[in-house]
Amino acid sequence: MKKTLFLRTESGIVVVPRLENCSWLGCWMHNRWLKSYFKTTVHKAAPKPWRILSSMFEVKVLVGKEGVFQVENKE
């Protein structure tokens, strides 16, 4: 099962927090997983910009298991 936080800006841009301590292959696989759900470019935010954006927009959780996606509210 994979999980990631994400948010959508007012203009519809999808932003996720940047992965830390990830190999290039792991990052590439994560990007493909995100693109398979969102069907668009997903922007990655460093920790400080993510904190700012997440205080301005609603943060959700994308959960994917065996190709089935579910969007949940952040707890």
N, CA, C and O atoms as CSV, one atom per row, in Angstrom:
chain,resi,resn,atom,element,x,y,z
A,1,MET,N,N,0.849,-1.172,0.000
A,1,MET,CA,C,0.000,0.000,0.000
A,1,MET,C,C,0.897,1.237,0.000
A,1,MET,O,O,1.889,1.305,0.726
A,2,LYS,N,N,0.529,2.203,-0.822
A,2,LYS,CA,C,1.269,3.454,-0.895
A,2,LYS,C,C,0.369,4.581,-0.420
A,2,LYS,O,O,-0.840,4.567,-0.647
A,3,LYS,N,N,0.979,5.565,0.247
A,3,LYS,CA,C,0.246,6.743,0.726
A,3,LYS,C,C,1.092,7.978,0.479
A,3,LYS,O,O,2.320,7.934,0.557
A,4,THR,N,N,0.420,9.080,0.182
A,4,THR,CA,C,1.113,10.354,0.102
A,4,THR,C,C,0.135,11.484,0.379
A,4,THR,O,O,-1.052,11.390,0.065
A,5,LEU,N,N,0.646,12.542,0.966
A,5,LEU,CA,C,-0.147,13.751,1.158
A,5,LEU,C,C,-0.153,14.520,-0.155
A,5,LEU,O,O,0.811,14.453,-0.919
A,6,PHE,N,N,-1.226,15.247,-0.422
A,6,PHE,CA,C,-1.266,16.114,-1.589
A,6,PHE,C,C,-2.255,17.236,-1.345
A,6,PHE,O,O,-3.084,17.168,-0.438
A,7,LEU,N,N,-2.156,18.262,-2.164
A,7,LEU,CA,C,-3.124,19.349,-2.130
A,7,LEU,C,C,-3.309,19.880,-3.542
A,7,LEU,O,O,-2.457,19.692,-4.410
A,8,ARG,N,N,-4.428,20.541,-3.755
A,8,ARG,CA,C,-4.705,21.202,-5.033
A,8,ARG,C,C,-4.836,22.691,-4.769
A,8,ARG,O,O,-5.553,23.114,-3.862
A,9,THR,N,N,-4.135,23.477,-5.570
A,9,THR,CA,C,-4.233,24.920,-5.429
A,9,THR,C,C,-5.505,25.406,-6.105
A,9,THR,O,O,-6.210,24.631,-6.752
A,10,GLU,N,N,-5.794,26.695,-5.952
A,10,GLU,CA,C,-6.986,27.265,-6.570
A,10,GLU,C,C,-6.959,27.125,-8.086
A,10,GLU,O,O,-8.009,27.017,-8.719
A,11,SER,N,N,-5.776,27.128,-8.666
A,11,SER,CA,C,-5.650,27.006,-10.119
A,11,SER,C,C,-5.581,25.546,-10.579
A,11,SER,O,O,-5.381,25.283,-11.765
A,12,GLY,N,N,-5.746,24.591,-9.647
A,12,GLY,CA,C,-5.796,23.177,-9.997
A,12,GLY,C,C,-4.456,22.475,-10.027
A,12,GLY,O,O,-4.384,21.320,-10.446
A,13,ILE,N,N,-3.405,23.125,-9.601
A,13,ILE,CA,C,-2.080,22.504,-9.576
A,13,ILE,C,C,-2.001,21.534,-8.405
A,13,ILE,O,O,-2.369,21.867,-7.279
A,14,VAL,N,N,-1.517,20.334,-8.689
A,14,VAL,CA,C,-1.365,19.308,-7.656
A,14,VAL,C,C,0.051,19.399,-7.101
A,14,VAL,O,O,1.027,19.430,-7.850
A,15,VAL,N,N,0.145,19.441,-5.770
A,15,VAL,CA,C,1.445,19.555,-5.098
A,15,VAL,C,C,1.544,18.466,-4.037
A,15,VAL,O,O,0.603,18.231,-3.278
A,16,VAL,N,N,2.696,17.807,-3.996
A,16,VAL,CA,C,2.980,16.803,-2.969
A,16,VAL,C,C,4.275,17.193,-2.263
A,16,VAL,O,O,5.090,17.916,-2.835
A,17,PRO,N,N,4.477,16.730,-1.039
A,17,PRO,CA,C,5.772,16.999,-0.388
A,17,PRO,C,C,6.880,16.202,-1.081
A,17,PRO,O,O,6.667,15.063,-1.497
A,18,ARG,N,N,8.046,16.799,-1.199
A,18,ARG,CA,C,9.181,16.144,-1.834
A,18,ARG,C,C,9.638,14.969,-0.973
A,18,ARG,O,O,9.679,15.072,0.253
A,19,LEU,N,N,9.978,13.859,-1.614
A,19,LEU,CA,C,10.481,12.699,-0.889
A,19,LEU,C,C,11.885,12.987,-0.378
A,19,LEU,O,O,12.700,13.581,-1.084
A,20,GLU,N,N,12.159,12.574,0.822
A,20,GLU,CA,C,13.482,12.728,1.418
A,20,GLU,C,C,14.172,11.366,1.428
A,20,GLU,O,O,13.519,10.336,1.590
A,21,ASN,N,N,15.482,11.364,1.257
A,21,ASN,CA,C,16.288,10.139,1.319
A,21,ASN,C,C,15.753,9.046,0.400
A,21,ASN,O,O,15.537,7.911,0.823
A,22,CYS,N,N,15.547,9.402,-0.847
A,22,CYS,CA,C,14.994,8.463,-1.813
A,22,CYS,C,C,15.968,8.312,-2.974
A,22,CYS,O,O,16.560,9.294,-3.423
A,23,SER,N,N,16.133,7.103,-3.454
A,23,SER,CA,C,16.982,6.882,-4.628
A,23,SER,C,C,16.280,7.428,-5.862
A,23,SER,O,O,15.078,7.691,-5.828
A,24,TRP,N,N,17.016,7.599,-6.939
A,24,TRP,CA,C,16.397,8.116,-8.159
A,24,TRP,C,C,15.345,7.143,-8.665
A,24,TRP,O,O,14.322,7.569,-9.202
A,25,LEU,N,N,15.575,5.851,-8.506
A,25,LEU,CA,C,14.603,4.867,-8.960
A,25,LEU,C,C,13.321,4.935,-8.119
A,25,LEU,O,O,12.214,4.854,-8.652
A,26,GLY,N,N,13.484,5.086,-6.800
A,26,GLY,CA,C,12.320,5.211,-5.923
A,26,GLY,C,C,11.508,6.458,-6.236
A,26,GLY,O,O,10.277,6.423,-6.239
A,27,CYS,N,N,12.207,7.564,-6.499
A,27,CYS,CA,C,11.515,8.810,-6.861
A,27,CYS,C,C,10.794,8.667,-8.198
A,27,CYS,O,O,9.669,9.141,-8.358
A,28,TRP,N,N,11.446,8.013,-9.151
A,28,TRP,CA,C,10.844,7.802,-10.467
A,28,TRP,C,C,9.576,6.955,-10.344
A,28,TRP,O,O,8.558,7.268,-10.961
A,29,MET,N,N,9.636,5.892,-9.553
A,29,MET,CA,C,8.457,5.031,-9.362
A,29,MET,C,C,7.334,5.792,-8.662
A,29,MET,O,O,6.163,5.631,-9.006
A,30,HIS,N,N,7.686,6.614,-7.687
A,30,HIS,CA,C,6.693,7.420,-6.976
A,30,HIS,C,C,6.021,8.403,-7.941
A,30,HIS,O,O,4.805,8.589,-7.900
A,31,ASN,N,N,6.828,9.033,-8.813
A,31,ASN,CA,C,6.274,9.964,-9.793
A,31,ASN,C,C,5.321,9.265,-10.757
A,31,ASN,O,O,4.268,9.808,-11.091
A,32,ARG,N,N,5.680,8.075,-11.201
A,32,ARG,CA,C,4.786,7.315,-12.107
A,32,ARG,C,C,3.491,6.944,-11.392
A,32,ARG,O,O,2.418,6.997,-11.991
A,33,TRP,N,N,3.581,6.574,-10.135
A,33,TRP,CA,C,2.391,6.232,-9.353
A,33,TRP,C,C,1.470,7.442,-9.240
A,33,TRP,O,O,0.258,7.321,-9.420
A,34,LEU,N,N,2.047,8.618,-8.940
A,34,LEU,CA,C,1.250,9.842,-8.839
A,34,LEU,C,C,0.611,10.197,-10.166
A,34,LEU,O,O,-0.563,10.564,-10.215
A,35,LYS,N,N,1.374,10.091,-11.242
A,35,LYS,CA,C,0.847,10.440,-12.562
A,35,LYS,C,C,-0.269,9.487,-12.996
A,35,LYS,O,O,-1.180,9.896,-13.716
A,36,SER,N,N,-0.209,8.226,-12.568
A,36,SER,CA,C,-1.253,7.267,-12.939
A,36,SER,C,C,-2.596,7.640,-12.317
A,36,SER,O,O,-3.645,7.302,-12.865
A,37,TYR,N,N,-2.575,8.334,-11.180
A,37,TYR,CA,C,-3.821,8.777,-10.563
A,37,TYR,C,C,-4.241,10.159,-11.049
A,37,TYR,O,O,-5.380,10.350,-11.476
A,38,PHE,N,N,-3.334,11.111,-10.986
A,38,PHE,CA,C,-3.689,12.498,-11.280
A,38,PHE,C,C,-3.752,12.797,-12.773
A,38,PHE,O,O,-4.411,13.758,-13.170
A,39,LYS,N,N,-3.092,12.007,-13.608
A,39,LYS,CA,C,-3.089,12.199,-15.073
A,39,LYS,C,C,-2.579,13.574,-15.483
A,39,LYS,O,O,-2.982,14.102,-16.520
A,40,THR,N,N,-1.710,14.148,-14.692
A,40,THR,CA,C,-1.129,15.455,-14.979
A,40,THR,C,C,0.211,15.563,-14.262
A,40,THR,O,O,0.577,14.687,-13.479
A,41,THR,N,N,0.925,16.622,-14.530
A,41,THR,CA,C,2.187,16.862,-13.834
A,41,THR,C,C,1.910,17.165,-12.364
A,41,THR,O,O,0.995,17.918,-12.030
A,42,VAL,N,N,2.706,16.574,-11.513
A,42,VAL,CA,C,2.584,16.790,-10.069
A,42,VAL,C,C,3.827,17.538,-9.606
A,42,VAL,O,O,4.948,17.109,-9.877
A,43,HIS,N,N,3.637,18.634,-8.920
A,43,HIS,CA,C,4.752,19.441,-8.433
A,43,HIS,C,C,5.165,18.962,-7.041
A,43,HIS,O,O,4.323,18.629,-6.207
A,44,LYS,N,N,6.486,18.934,-6.808
A,44,LYS,CA,C,7.015,18.527,-5.508
A,44,LYS,C,C,7.473,19.763,-4.752
A,44,LYS,O,O,8.141,20.631,-5.314
A,45,ALA,N,N,7.114,19.842,-3.488
A,45,ALA,CA,C,7.474,21.000,-2.667
A,45,ALA,C,C,8.472,20.585,-1.592
A,45,ALA,O,O,8.327,19.540,-0.958
A,46,ALA,N,N,9.479,21.419,-1.402
A,46,ALA,CA,C,10.444,21.231,-0.318
A,46,ALA,C,C,9.724,21.465,1.015
A,46,ALA,O,O,8.610,21.990,1.016
A,47,PRO,N,N,10.326,21.092,2.141
A,47,PRO,CA,C,9.632,21.184,3.430
A,47,PRO,C,C,9.042,22.561,3.764
A,47,PRO,O,O,7.881,22.639,4.166
A,48,LYS,N,N,9.799,23.632,3.612
A,48,LYS,CA,C,9.282,24.952,3.989
A,48,LYS,C,C,8.116,25.397,3.087
A,48,LYS,O,O,7.086,25.824,3.609
A,49,PRO,N,N,8.245,25.311,1.751
A,49,PRO,CA,C,7.092,25.664,0.913
A,49,PRO,C,C,5.876,24.770,1.170
A,49,PRO,O,O,4.738,25.232,1.089
A,50,TRP,N,N,6.117,23.485,1.482
A,50,TRP,CA,C,5.002,22.584,1.771
A,50,TRP,C,C,4.240,23.054,3.013
A,50,TRP,O,O,3.009,23.047,3.024
A,51,ARG,N,N,4.967,23.463,4.058
A,51,ARG,CA,C,4.301,23.954,5.277
A,51,ARG,C,C,3.438,25.172,4.958
A,51,ARG,O,O,2.318,25.296,5.455
A,52,ILE,N,N,3.963,26.063,4.131
A,52,ILE,CA,C,3.209,27.270,3.773
A,52,ILE,C,C,1.969,26.903,2.964
A,52,ILE,O,O,0.868,27.361,3.270
A,53,LEU,N,N,2.144,26.079,1.934
A,53,LEU,CA,C,1.012,25.688,1.092
A,53,LEU,C,C,-0.034,24.898,1.870
A,53,LEU,O,O,-1.234,25.093,1.674
A,54,SER,N,N,0.417,24.004,2.752
A,54,SER,CA,C,-0.539,23.180,3.491
A,54,SER,C,C,-1.337,23.990,4.503
A,54,SER,O,O,-2.403,23.558,4.941
A,55,SER,N,N,-0.829,25.160,4.878
A,55,SER,CA,C,-1.615,26.026,5.761
A,55,SER,C,C,-2.637,26.838,4.965
A,55,SER,O,O,-3.595,27.365,5.530
A,56,MET,N,N,-2.427,26.936,3.656
A,56,MET,CA,C,-3.319,27.724,2.802
A,56,MET,C,C,-4.393,26.882,2.117
A,56,MET,O,O,-5.474,27.392,1.821
A,57,PHE,N,N,-4.116,25.594,1.858
A,57,PHE,CA,C,-5.017,24.728,1.117
A,57,PHE,C,C,-5.309,23.455,1.898
A,57,PHE,O,O,-4.539,23.066,2.776
A,58,GLU,N,N,-6.412,22.815,1.579
A,58,GLU,CA,C,-6.800,21.574,2.244
A,58,GLU,C,C,-5.887,20.433,1.797
A,58,GLU,O,O,-5.700,20.207,0.602
A,59,VAL,N,N,-5.330,19.730,2.757
A,59,VAL,CA,C,-4.436,18.607,2.481
A,59,VAL,C,C,-5.235,17.317,2.560
A,59,VAL,O,O,-5.999,17.099,3.501
A,60,LYS,N,N,-5.049,16.469,1.564
A,60,LYS,CA,C,-5.710,15.162,1.512
A,60,LYS,C,C,-4.645,14.082,1.457
A,60,LYS,O,O,-3.459,14.373,1.298
A,61,VAL,N,N,-5.072,12.837,1.590
A,61,VAL,CA,C,-4.169,11.688,1.529
A,61,VAL,C,C,-4.609,10.803,0.367
A,61,VAL,O,O,-5.769,10.398,0.287
A,62,LEU,N,N,-3.674,10.509,-0.527
A,62,LEU,CA,C,-3.938,9.574,-1.616
A,62,LEU,C,C,-3.421,8.215,-1.182
A,62,LEU,O,O,-2.257,8.073,-0.806
A,63,VAL,N,N,-4.290,7.220,-1.235
A,63,VAL,CA,C,-3.935,5.852,-0.853
A,63,VAL,C,C,-4.132,4.970,-2.073
A,63,VAL,O,O,-5.188,4.994,-2.705
A,64,GLY,N,N,-3.121,4.201,-2.397
A,64,GLY,CA,C,-3.214,3.295,-3.531
A,64,GLY,C,C,-2.800,1.898,-3.144
A,64,GLY,O,O,-1.769,1.690,-2.504
A,65,LYS,N,N,-3.624,0.936,-3.543
A,65,LYS,CA,C,-3.308,-0.463,-3.255
A,65,LYS,C,C,-3.725,-1.286,-4.464
A,65,LYS,O,O,-4.902,-1.348,-4.820
A,66,GLU,N,N,-2.739,-1.915,-5.084
A,66,GLU,CA,C,-2.972,-2.784,-6.244
A,66,GLU,C,C,-3.746,-2.064,-7.340
A,66,GLU,O,O,-4.671,-2.634,-7.920
A,67,GLY,N,N,-3.382,-0.827,-7.629
A,67,GLY,CA,C,-4.004,-0.076,-8.708
A,67,GLY,C,C,-5.338,0.570,-8.387
A,67,GLY,O,O,-5.941,1.209,-9.249
A,68,VAL,N,N,-5.810,0.411,-7.150
A,68,VAL,CA,C,-7.066,1.037,-6.716
A,68,VAL,C,C,-6.715,2.227,-5.828
A,68,VAL,O,O,-5.986,2.097,-4.845
A,69,PHE,N,N,-7.249,3.385,-6.196
A,69,PHE,CA,C,-6.928,4.606,-5.469
A,69,PHE,C,C,-8.105,5.067,-4.630
A,69,PHE,O,O,-9.267,4.853,-4.977
A,70,GLN,N,N,-7.775,5.703,-3.520
A,70,GLN,CA,C,-8.778,6.265,-2.627
A,70,GLN,C,C,-8.226,7.560,-2.048
A,70,GLN,O,O,-7.067,7.618,-1.638
A,71,VAL,N,N,-9.055,8.596,-2.017
A,71,VAL,CA,C,-8.651,9.874,-1.445
A,71,VAL,C,C,-9.330,10.010,-0.091
A,71,VAL,O,O,-10.549,9.878,0.022
A,72,GLU,N,N,-8.529,10.274,0.934
A,72,GLU,CA,C,-9.036,10.407,2.291
A,72,GLU,C,C,-8.699,11.793,2.817
A,72,GLU,O,O,-7.758,12.432,2.346
A,73,ASN,N,N,-9.468,12.254,3.792
A,73,ASN,CA,C,-9.149,13.492,4.467
A,73,ASN,C,C,-7.973,13.251,5.393
A,73,ASN,O,O,-7.832,12.172,5.968
A,74,LYS,N,N,-7.125,14.268,5.534
A,74,LYS,CA,C,-5.982,14.153,6.447
A,74,LYS,C,C,-6.504,14.159,7.884
A,74,LYS,O,O,-7.354,14.971,8.250
A,75,GLU,N,N,-5.991,13.257,8.670
A,75,GLU,CA,C,-6.452,13.124,10.051
A,75,GLU,C,C,-5.742,14.062,10.970
A,75,GLU,O,O,-6.016,14.075,12.171
